[in-house]
Amino acid sequence: MNNSALRVKVAEHKYQDTTGVKPQQFQEIVSQIDLSSPSLVRDRALVQLLWSNALRCLEVIKLDLKDVDVDNCELYIMGKGRQQKDKVVLHSNGKI
């Protein structure tokens, strides 16, 4: 791209589809996760947490026990470039 008024060349930005998988596709994927051990149940919960809240992997990796409010089923996430943590309300029905 060339901005003739300023005579500056600007790199073209290619569109990147970020819509992700559809809910039905996600449910099909999650239903395939084996739940035969505690670590696999944990893995499924992490996958659901990431997808349902559009979290980044690093946001989940940085979680600490102090970020979890079990009584209110809430999780506090430090988002990219933010100074304050965002609240994520977890499902209270106990189902994974």
N, CA, C and O atoms as a printed pandas DataFrame, in Angstrom:
     atom_number atom_name residue_name chain_id  residue_number  x_coord  y_coord  z_coord
0              1         N          MET        A               1    0.864   -1.168    0.000
1              2        CA          MET        A               1    0.000    0.000    0.000
2              3         C          MET        A               1    0.910    1.231    0.000
3              4         O          MET        A               1    1.963    1.240    0.638
4              5         N          ASN        A               2    0.491    2.253   -0.717
5              6        CA          ASN        A               2    1.300    3.460   -0.821
6              7         C          ASN        A               2    0.431    4.669   -0.514
7              8         O          ASN        A               2   -0.554    4.922   -1.208
8              9         N          ASN        A               3    0.788    5.406    0.506
9             10        CA          ASN        A               3    0.065    6.623    0.851
10            11         C          ASN        A               3    0.727    7.762    0.081
11            12         O          ASN        A               3    1.779    8.259    0.481
12            13         N          SER        A               4    0.103    8.174   -1.029
13            14        CA          SER        A               4    0.731    9.159   -1.910
14            15         C          SER        A               4    0.829   10.540   -1.271
15            16         O          SER        A               4    1.699   11.326   -1.646
16            17         N          ALA        A               5   -0.036   10.851   -0.324
17            18        CA          ALA        A               5    0.024   12.164    0.320
18            19         C          ALA        A               5    1.295   12.313    1.147
19            20         O          ALA        A               5    1.892   13.389    1.183
20            21         N          LEU        A               6    1.703   11.259    1.799
21            22        CA          LEU        A               6    2.901   11.307    2.639
22            23         C          LEU        A               6    4.103   10.638    1.986
23            24         O          LEU        A               6    5.227   10.741    2.478
24            25         N          ARG        A               7    3.858    9.959    0.883
25            26        CA          ARG        A               7    4.905    9.193    0.199
26            27         C          ARG        A               7    5.535    8.158    1.138
27            28         O          ARG        A               7    6.749    7.952    1.150
28            29         N          VAL        A               8    4.672    7.522    1.915
29            30        CA          VAL        A               8    5.112    6.507    2.867
30            31         C          VAL        A               8    4.531    5.171    2.445
31            32         O          VAL        A               8    3.335    5.061    2.173
32            33         N          LYS        A               9    5.378    4.164    2.391
33            34        CA          LYS        A               9    4.895    2.826    2.088
34            35         C          LYS        A               9    4.437    2.171    3.386
35            36         O          LYS        A               9    5.156    2.167    4.384
36            37         N          VAL        A              10    3.241    1.624    3.352
37            38        CA          VAL        A              10    2.662    0.975    4.519
38            39         C          VAL        A              10    2.462   -0.498    4.187
39            40         O          VAL        A              10    1.915   -0.836    3.138
40            41         N          ALA        A              11    2.903   -1.362    5.077
41            42        CA          ALA        A              11    2.738   -2.796    4.855
42            43         C          ALA        A              11    1.262   -3.158    4.898
43            44         O          ALA        A              11    0.505   -2.659    5.731
44            45         N          GLU        A              12    0.869   -4.036    3.982
45            46        CA          GLU        A              12   -0.521   -4.484    3.979
46            47         C          GLU        A              12   -0.728   -5.487    5.101
47            48         O          GLU        A              12    0.129   -6.329    5.368
48            49         N          HIS        A              13   -1.866   -5.385    5.745
49            50        CA          HIS        A              13   -2.202   -6.290    6.842
50            51         C          HIS        A              13   -3.156   -7.351    6.319
51            52         O          HIS        A              13   -4.238   -7.033    5.827
52            53         N          LYS        A              14   -2.756   -8.606    6.426
53            54        CA          LYS        A              14   -3.620   -9.696    5.983
54            55         C          LYS        A              14   -4.637  -10.007    7.068
55            56         O          LYS        A              14   -4.318  -10.008    8.257
56            57         N          TYR        A              15   -5.862  -10.269    6.643
57            58        CA          TYR        A              15   -6.931  -10.611    7.574
58            59         C          TYR        A              15   -6.672  -11.989    8.154
59            60         O          TYR        A              15   -6.320  -12.921    7.431
60            61         N          GLN        A              16   -6.848  -12.114    9.459
61            62        CA          GLN        A              16   -6.697  -13.402   10.126
62            63         C          GLN        A              16   -8.009  -13.735   10.812
63            64         O          GLN        A              16   -8.484  -12.985   11.665
64            65         N          ASP        A              17   -8.585  -14.853   10.439
65            66        CA          ASP        A              17   -9.847  -15.285   11.030
66            67         C          ASP        A              17   -9.592  -15.753   12.459
67            68         O          ASP        A              17   -8.828  -16.692   12.681
68            69         N          THR        A              18  -10.227  -15.103   13.419
69            70        CA          THR        A              18  -10.038  -15.451   14.829
70            71         C          THR        A              18  -11.338  -15.929   15.476
71            72         O          THR        A              18  -11.483  -15.882   16.698
72            73         N          THR        A              19  -12.273  -16.386   14.660
73            74        CA          THR        A              19  -13.560  -16.797   15.214
74            75         C          THR        A              19  -13.472  -18.095   16.007
75            76         O          THR        A              19  -14.313  -18.342   16.871
76            77         N          GLY        A              20  -12.483  -18.917   15.734
77            78        CA          GLY        A              20  -12.327  -20.160   16.487
78            79         C          GLY        A              20  -13.360  -21.206   16.107
79            80         O          GLY        A              20  -14.066  -21.069   15.108
80            81         N          VAL        A              21  -13.435  -22.243   16.912
81            82        CA          VAL        A              21  -14.380  -23.326   16.624
82            83         C          VAL        A              21  -15.770  -22.951   17.111
83            84         O          VAL        A              21  -15.930  -22.160   18.041
84            85         N          LYS        A              22  -16.745  -23.521   16.479
85            86        CA          LYS        A              22  -18.137  -23.285   16.868
86            87         C          LYS        A              22  -18.458  -24.112   18.119
87            88         O          LYS        A              22  -17.803  -25.123   18.370
88            89         N          PRO        A              23  -19.459  -23.693   18.905
89            90        CA          PRO        A              23  -19.796  -24.415   20.140
90            91         C          PRO        A              23  -20.031  -25.914   19.929
91            92         O          PRO        A              23  -19.592  -26.728   20.740
92            93         N          GLN        A              24  -20.712  -26.275   18.860
93            94        CA          GLN        A              24  -20.972  -27.697   18.594
94            95         C          GLN        A              24  -19.663  -28.447   18.359
95            96         O          GLN        A              24  -19.487  -29.560   18.857
96            97         N          GLN        A              25  -18.750  -27.849   17.609
97            98        CA          GLN        A              25  -17.452  -28.470   17.361
98            99         C          GLN        A              25  -16.677  -28.622   18.667
99           100         O          GLN        A              25  -16.044  -29.650   18.908
100          101         N          PHE        A              26  -16.733  -27.598   19.496
101          102        CA          PHE        A              26  -16.022  -27.648   20.773
102          103         C          PHE        A              26  -16.571  -28.773   21.645
103          104         O          PHE        A              26  -15.800  -29.516   22.252
104          105         N          GLN        A              27  -17.889  -28.903   21.713
105          106        CA          GLN        A              27  -18.494  -29.962   22.525
106          107         C          GLN        A              27  -18.077  -31.339   22.026
107          108         O          GLN        A              27  -17.860  -32.252   22.824
108          109         N          GLU        A              28  -17.964  -31.493   20.712
109          110        CA          GLU        A              28  -17.505  -32.770   20.152
110          111         C          GLU        A              28  -16.071  -33.063   20.584
111          112         O          GLU        A              28  -15.739  -34.199   20.922
112          113         N          ILE        A              29  -15.235  -32.050   20.573
113          114        CA          ILE        A              29  -13.839  -32.216   20.993
114          115         C          ILE        A              29  -13.765  -32.567   22.476
115          116         O          ILE        A              29  -13.080  -33.517   22.856
116          117         N          VAL        A              30  -14.462  -31.810   23.308
117          118        CA          VAL        A              30  -14.421  -32.015   24.754
118          119         C          VAL        A              30  -14.983  -33.382   25.135
119          120         O          VAL        A              30  -14.500  -34.014   26.074
120          121         N          SER        A              31  -15.984  -33.831   24.420
121          122        CA          SER        A              31  -16.589  -35.130   24.749
122          123         C          SER        A              31  -15.624  -36.288   24.498
123          124         O          SER        A              31  -15.836  -37.390   25.004
124          125         N          GLN        A              32  -14.578  -36.049   23.730
125          126        CA          GLN        A              32  -13.590  -37.089   23.441
126          127         C          GLN        A              32  -12.504  -37.196   24.513
127          128         O          GLN        A              32  -11.706  -38.133   24.489
128          129         N          ILE        A              33  -12.466  -36.250   25.448
129          130        CA          ILE        A              33  -11.433  -36.266   26.485
130          131         C          ILE        A              33  -11.777  -37.326   27.524
131          132         O          ILE        A              33  -12.860  -37.320   28.109
132          133         N          ASP        A              34  -10.845  -38.222   27.735
133          134        CA          ASP        A              34  -10.996  -39.309   28.699
134          135         C          ASP        A              34  -11.007  -38.733   30.117
135          136         O          ASP        A              34  -10.207  -37.853   30.436
136          137         N          LEU        A              35  -11.900  -39.222   30.954
137          138        CA          LEU        A              35  -12.002  -38.737   32.336
138          139         C          LEU        A              35  -11.647  -39.827   33.350
139          140         O          LEU        A              35  -12.173  -39.843   34.462
140          141         N          SER        A              36  -10.758  -40.728   32.961
141          142        CA          SER        A              36  -10.451  -41.872   33.815
142          143         C          SER        A              36   -9.436  -41.579   34.918
143          144         O          SER        A              36   -9.176  -42.444   35.754
144          145         N          SER        A              37   -8.867  -40.391   34.936
145          146        CA          SER        A              37   -7.920  -40.060   36.002
146          147         C          SER        A              37   -8.101  -38.599   36.406
147          148         O          SER        A              37   -8.603  -37.796   35.620
148          149         N          PRO        A              38   -7.696  -38.255   37.621
149          150        CA          PRO        A              38   -7.824  -36.865   38.074
150          151         C          PRO        A              38   -7.108  -35.864   37.158
151          152         O          PRO        A              38   -7.612  -34.763   36.935
152          153         N          SER        A              39   -5.945  -36.237   36.631
153          154        CA          SER        A              39   -5.220  -35.300   35.766
154          155         C          SER        A              39   -5.960  -35.066   34.451
155          156         O          SER        A              39   -5.881  -33.973   33.890
156          157         N          LEU        A              40   -6.672  -36.062   33.957
157          158        CA          LEU        A              40   -7.451  -35.885   32.728
158          159         C          LEU        A              40   -8.701  -35.044   32.981
159          160         O          LEU        A              40   -9.119  -34.274   32.116
160          161         N          VAL        A              41   -9.293  -35.189   34.156
161          162        CA          VAL        A              41  -10.430  -34.332   34.536
162          163         C          VAL        A              41   -9.951  -32.888   34.629
163          164         O          VAL        A              41  -10.628  -31.968   34.171
164          165         N          ARG        A              42   -8.770  -32.699   35.230
165          166        CA          ARG        A              42   -8.174  -31.360   35.311
166          167         C          ARG        A              42   -7.944  -30.780   33.919
167          168         O          ARG        A              42   -8.256  -29.617   33.663
168          169         N          ASP        A              43   -7.396  -31.601   33.021
169          170        CA          ASP        A              43   -7.120  -31.135   31.663
170          171         C          ASP        A              43   -8.399  -30.699   30.955
171          172         O          ASP        A              43   -8.417  -29.682   30.261
172          173         N          ARG        A              44   -9.460  -31.467   31.133
173          174        CA          ARG        A              44  -10.738  -31.107   30.507
174          175         C          ARG        A              44  -11.261  -29.789   31.090
175          176         O          ARG        A              44  -11.769  -28.942   30.355
176          177         N          ALA        A              45  -11.139  -29.620   32.391
177          178        CA          ALA        A              45  -11.588  -28.377   33.023
178          179         C          ALA        A              45  -10.786  -27.187   32.494
179          180         O          ALA        A              45  -11.345  -26.114   32.268
180          181         N          LEU        A              46   -9.487  -27.371   32.297
181          182        CA          LEU        A              46   -8.654  -26.294   31.760
182          183         C          LEU        A              46   -9.050  -25.938   30.332
183          184         O          LEU        A              46   -9.121  -24.761   29.979
184          185         N          VAL        A              47   -9.305  -26.946   29.517
185          186        CA          VAL        A              47   -9.734  -26.706   28.132
186          187         C          VAL        A              47  -11.048  -25.933   28.127
187          188         O          VAL        A              47  -11.205  -24.979   27.366
188          189         N          GLN        A              48  -11.987  -26.340   28.971
189          190        CA          GLN        A              48  -13.274  -25.642   29.036
190          191         C          GLN        A              48  -13.103  -24.216   29.555
191          192         O          GLN        A              48  -13.759  -23.297   29.065
192          193         N          LEU        A              49  -12.237  -24.027   30.532
193          194        CA          LEU        A              49  -11.979  -22.690   31.070
194          195         C          LEU        A              49  -11.394  -21.773   29.995
195          196         O          LEU        A              49  -11.835  -20.635   29.833
196          197         N          LEU        A              50  -10.412  -22.270   29.274
197          198        CA          LEU        A              50   -9.788  -21.492   28.203
198          199         C          LEU        A              50  -10.808  -21.094   27.147
199          200         O          LEU        A              50  -10.889  -19.928   26.763
200          201         N          TRP        A              51  -11.580  -22.060   26.680
201          202        CA          TRP        A              51  -12.505  -21.807   25.571
202          203         C          TRP        A              51  -13.690  -20.952   25.990
203          204         O          TRP        A              51  -14.027  -19.987   25.304
204          205         N          SER        A              52  -14.321  -21.288   27.093
205          206        CA          SER        A              52  -15.560  -20.597   27.463
206          207         C          SER        A              52  -15.329  -19.151   27.886
207          208         O          SER        A              52  -16.262  -18.348   27.873
208          209         N          ASN        A              53  -14.101  -18.812   28.260
209          210        CA          ASN        A              53  -13.804  -17.444   28.689
210          211         C          ASN        A              53  -12.826  -16.728   27.762
211          212         O          ASN        A              53  -12.377  -15.620   28.059
212          213         N          ALA        A              54  -12.498  -17.365   26.639
213          214        CA          ALA        A              54  -11.560  -16.798   25.657
214          215         C          ALA        A              54  -10.256  -16.363   26.326
215          216         O          ALA        A              54   -9.726  -15.286   26.049
216          217         N          LEU        A              55   -9.756  -17.217   27.204
217          218        CA          LEU        A              55   -8.521  -16.898   27.918
218          219         C          LEU        A              55   -7.307  -17.297   27.092
219          220         O          LEU        A              55   -7.383  -18.185   26.244
220          221         N          ARG        A              56   -6.210  -16.642   27.346
221          222        CA          ARG        A              56   -4.936  -17.008   26.741
222          223         C          ARG        A              56   -4.274  -18.044   27.653
223          224         O          ARG        A              56   -4.502  -18.069   28.862
224          225         N          CYS        A              57   -3.456  -18.892   27.043
225          226        CA          CYS        A              57   -2.762  -19.926   27.821
226          227         C          CYS        A              57   -1.966  -19.310   28.969
227          228         O          CYS        A              57   -1.987  -19.824   30.087
228          229         N          LEU        A              58   -1.272  -18.221   28.696
229          230        CA          LEU        A              58   -0.446  -17.589   29.726
230          231         C          LEU        A              58   -1.285  -17.090   30.896
231          232         O          LEU        A              58   -0.828  -17.113   32.039
232          233         N          GLU        A              59   -2.505  -16.640   30.624
233          234        CA          GLU        A              59   -3.381  -16.168   31.701
234          235         C          GLU        A              59   -3.714  -17.312   32.656
235          236         O          GLU        A              59   -3.814  -17.107   33.865
236          237         N          VAL        A              60   -3.884  -18.503   32.116
237          238        CA          VAL        A              60   -4.193  -19.667   32.953
238          239         C          VAL        A              60   -2.931  -20.179   33.639
239          240         O          VAL        A              60   -2.972  -20.574   34.804
240          241         N          ILE        A              61   -1.821  -20.171   32.924
241          242        CA          ILE        A              61   -0.557  -20.629   33.503
242          243         C          ILE        A              61   -0.177  -19.795   34.725
243          244         O          ILE        A              61    0.366  -20.325   35.695
244          245         N          LYS        A              62   -0.458  -18.500   34.682
245          246        CA          LYS        A              62   -0.087  -17.599   35.778
246          247         C          LYS        A              62   -1.051  -17.646   36.960
247          248         O          LYS        A              62   -0.838  -16.940   37.946
248          249         N          LEU        A              63   -2.094  -18.452   36.889
249          250        CA          LEU        A              63   -3.043  -18.534   38.002
250          251         C          LEU        A              63   -2.357  -19.052   39.258
251          252         O          LEU        A              63   -1.451  -19.882   39.195
252          253         N          ASP        A              64   -2.805  -18.550   40.385
253          254        CA          ASP        A              64   -2.291  -18.951   41.681
254          255         C          ASP        A              64   -3.499  -19.251   42.569
255          256         O          ASP        A              64   -4.609  -18.809   42.270
256          257         N          LEU        A              65   -3.298  -19.983   43.636
257          258        CA          LEU        A              65   -4.414  -20.308   44.530
258          259         C          LEU        A              65   -5.124  -19.065   45.050
259          260         O          LEU        A              65   -6.335  -19.089   45.269
260          261         N          LYS        A              66   -4.383  -17.981   45.247
261          262        CA          LYS        A              66   -5.006  -16.753   45.751
262          263         C          LYS        A              66   -5.948  -16.124   44.722
263          264         O          LYS        A              66   -6.733  -15.238   45.061
264          265         N          ASP        A              67   -5.875  -16.579   43.463
265          266        CA          ASP        A              67   -6.754  -16.070   42.409
266          267         C          ASP        A              67   -8.096  -16.801   42.359
267          268         O          ASP        A              67   -8.967  -16.446   41.565
268          269         N          VAL        A              68   -8.262  -17.806   43.194
269          270        CA          VAL        A              68   -9.479  -18.621   43.189
270          271         C          VAL        A              68  -10.312  -18.313   44.425
271          272         O          VAL        A              68   -9.821  -18.387   45.552
272          273         N          ASP        A              69  -11.571  -17.967   44.204
273          274        CA          ASP        A              69  -12.532  -17.748   45.292
274          275         C          ASP        A              69  -13.541  -18.892   45.221
275          276         O          ASP        A              69  -14.544  -18.805   44.513
276          277         N          VAL        A              70  -13.262  -19.965   45.963
277          278        CA          VAL        A              70  -14.088  -21.170   45.917
278          279         C          VAL        A              70  -15.501  -20.893   46.417
279          280         O          VAL        A              70  -16.464  -21.398   45.840
280          281         N          ASP        A              71  -15.642  -20.107   47.469
281          282        CA          ASP        A              71  -16.961  -19.832   48.047
282          283         C          ASP        A              71  -17.907  -19.164   47.057
283          284         O          ASP        A              71  -19.104  -19.454   47.052
284          285         N          ASN        A              72  -17.384  -18.276   46.224
285          286        CA          ASN        A              72  -18.221  -17.550   45.267
286          287         C          ASN        A              72  -18.083  -18.065   43.836
287          288         O          ASN        A              72  -18.631  -17.477   42.904
288          289         N          CYS        A              73  -17.344  -19.172   43.665
289          290        CA          CYS        A              73  -17.112  -19.763   42.336
290          291         C          CYS        A              73  -16.573  -18.723   41.359
291          292         O          CYS        A              73  -17.080  -18.583   40.246
292          293         N          GLU        A              74  -15.546  -17.999   41.785
293          294        CA          GLU        A              74  -14.960  -16.959   40.951
294          295         C          GLU        A              74  -13.455  -17.165   40.821
295          296         O          GLU        A              74  -12.796  -17.726   41.696
296          297         N          LEU        A              75  -12.949  -16.693   39.709
297          298        CA          LEU        A              75  -11.539  -16.791   39.396
298          299         C          LEU        A              75  -11.093  -15.409   38.939
299          300         O          LEU        A              75  -11.810  -14.750   38.186
300          301         N          TYR        A              76   -9.941  -14.967   39.374
301          302        CA          TYR        A              76   -9.440  -13.650   38.992
302          303         C          TYR        A              76   -8.249  -13.824   38.056
303          304         O          TYR        A              76   -7.245  -14.439   38.415
304          305         N          ILE        A              77   -8.378  -13.273   36.850
305          306        CA          ILE        A              77   -7.397  -13.441   35.785
306          307         C          ILE        A              77   -6.718  -12.111   35.496
307          308         O          ILE        A              77   -7.383  -11.090   35.320
308          309         N          MET        A              78   -5.387  -12.128   35.446
309          310        CA          MET        A              78   -4.649  -10.935   35.036
310          311         C          MET        A              78   -4.506  -11.013   33.524
311          312         O          MET        A              78   -3.759  -11.840   33.002
312          313         N          GLY        A              79   -5.225  -10.147   32.832
313          314        CA          GLY        A              79   -5.216  -10.151   31.373
314          315         C          GLY        A              79   -3.975   -9.491   30.803
315          316         O          GLY        A              79   -3.225   -8.821   31.512
316          317         N          LYS        A              80   -3.776   -9.690   29.524
317          318        CA          LYS        A              80   -2.630   -9.146   28.806
318          319         C          LYS        A              80   -2.607   -7.620   28.910
319          320         O          LYS        A              80   -3.554   -6.950   28.498
320          321         N          GLY        A              81   -1.533   -7.083   29.456
321          322        CA          GLY        A              81   -1.347   -5.646   29.534
322          323         C          GLY        A              81   -2.230   -4.919   30.533
323          324         O          GLY        A              81   -2.281   -3.689   30.529
324          325         N          ARG        A              82   -2.917   -5.649   31.379
325          326        CA          ARG        A              82   -3.823   -5.002   32.332
326          327         C          ARG        A              82   -3.149   -4.855   33.692
327          328         O          ARG        A              82   -2.274   -5.639   34.058
328          329         N          GLN        A              83   -3.567   -3.855   34.414
329          330        CA          GLN        A              83   -3.063   -3.635   35.761
330          331         C          GLN        A              83   -3.984   -4.265   36.798
331          332         O          GLN        A              83   -3.582   -4.480   37.941
332          333         N          GLN        A              84   -5.210   -4.559   36.404
333          334        CA          GLN        A              84   -6.215   -5.082   37.323
334          335         C          GLN        A              84   -6.683   -6.447   36.826
335          336         O          GLN        A              84   -6.700   -6.711   35.624
336          337         N          LYS        A              85   -7.056   -7.299   37.757
337          338        CA          LYS        A              85   -7.519   -8.629   37.384
338          339         C          LYS        A              85   -8.990   -8.608   37.011
339          340         O          LYS        A              85   -9.789   -7.886   37.609
340          341         N          ASP        A              86   -9.336   -9.415   36.008
341          342        CA          ASP        A              86  -10.725   -9.575   35.594
342          343         C          ASP        A              86  -11.332  -10.749   36.345
343          344         O          ASP        A              86  -10.653  -11.734   36.632
344          345         N          LYS        A              87  -12.615  -10.634   36.661
345          346        CA          LYS        A              87  -13.307  -11.709   37.374
346          347         C          LYS        A              87  -13.979  -12.632   36.367
347          348         O          LYS        A              87  -14.655  -12.174   35.446
348          349         N          VAL        A              88  -13.788  -13.935   36.549
349          350        CA          VAL        A              88  -14.455  -14.956   35.752
350          351         C          VAL        A              88  -15.341  -15.739   36.699
351          352         O          VAL        A              88  -14.860  -16.270   37.700
352          353         N          VAL        A              89  -16.634  -15.820   36.397
353          354        CA          VAL        A              89  -17.558  -16.584   37.230
354          355         C          VAL        A              89  -17.592  -18.008   36.702
355          356         O          VAL        A              89  -17.893  -18.240   35.531
356          357         N          LEU        A              90  -17.284  -18.953   37.566
357          358        CA          LEU        A              90  -17.262  -20.364   37.188
358          359         C          LEU        A              90  -18.638  -20.971   37.366
359          360         O          LEU        A              90  -19.466  -20.462   38.122
360          361         N          HIS        A              91  -18.873  -22.069   36.657
361          362        CA          HIS        A              91  -20.144  -22.773   36.812
362          363         C          HIS        A              91  -20.267  -23.273   38.241
363          364         O          HIS        A              91  -19.322  -23.843   38.788
364          365         N          SER        A              92  -21.407  -23.064   38.836
365          366        CA          SER        A              92  -21.582  -23.462   40.233
366          367         C          SER        A              92  -22.249  -24.822   40.380
367          368         O          SER        A              92  -22.463  -25.286   41.500
368          369         N          ASN        A              93  -22.585  -25.475   39.253
369          370        CA          ASN        A              93  -23.271  -26.760   39.361
370          371         C          ASN        A              93  -22.307  -27.919   39.585
371          372         O          ASN        A              93  -22.743  -29.052   39.790
372          373         N          GLY        A              94  -21.013  -27.652   39.548
373          374        CA          GLY        A              94  -20.023  -28.679   39.834
374          375         C          GLY        A              94  -19.781  -29.646   38.700
375          376         O          GLY        A              94  -18.999  -30.584   38.855
376          377         N          LYS        A              95  -20.427  -29.451   37.561
377          378        CA          LYS        A              95  -20.244  -30.356   36.432
378          379         C          LYS        A              95  -19.082  -29.896   35.575
379          380         O          LYS        A              95  -18.813  -28.703   35.429
380          381         N          ILE        A              96  -18.407  -30.881   35.015
381          382        CA          ILE        A              96  -17.303  -30.578   34.097
382          383         C          ILE        A              96  -17.704  -31.036   32.720
383          384         O          ILE        A              96  -16.933  -30.886   31.772
